[in-house]
């Protein structure tokens, strides 16, 4: 019951924002670009290590990441509500999402939270998760909701990790907090599991289609 109430409140909040954008004639594509710009701003603040500069500044990168993820929800919702969904819009949104993912991981690398190899692994696995869905859906397999970490879950995990990293860093007076190291390898494990979940699901569904 509590979870249902949370979902209802979240949906009402999204609906209000969507109605605001529609009222002011903000197109879904503009919202997609705004989401990318917020991801870029988040990466820049990560690159300057704002999570470790001060507790008063540490909130900026996670807030920007949260807003970026929110605009990723708003663009699709506005497109559906205004019947303006298009193949071009879907193509644009998908490519901007991949670009935003790359930018965020580059920010984490430049800020010293992860090394280049770890960042490459994270981005490669995130890209594979999206590619498997795209390729499977081209073959007629419905992939929505398959796997632990869809993009929204990935963004929420990174959002939470940034907040916890700041608190751990400042309240333990640690020179180098181990939290983010532990988080990122757990994140990689979940990404890997998601890749295999999607591959196995797609293979199973395609075999069913070939042998009805």
Secondary structure, 3 states (H helix, E strand, C coil): CHHHHHHHHHHHHHHHHHHHHHHCCCCHHHHHHHHHHHHHHHHHHHHCCHHHHCCCCCHHHHHHHHHHHHHHHHHHHHHHHCCCCCHHHHHHHHHHHHHHHHHHHHHHHHCCCCCHHHHHHHHHHHHHHHHHHHHHHHCCCCCCCCCCCCHHHHHHHHHHHHHHHHHHHHHCCCCCCCHHHHHHHHHHHHHHHHHHHHHHHHHHHHHHHHCC
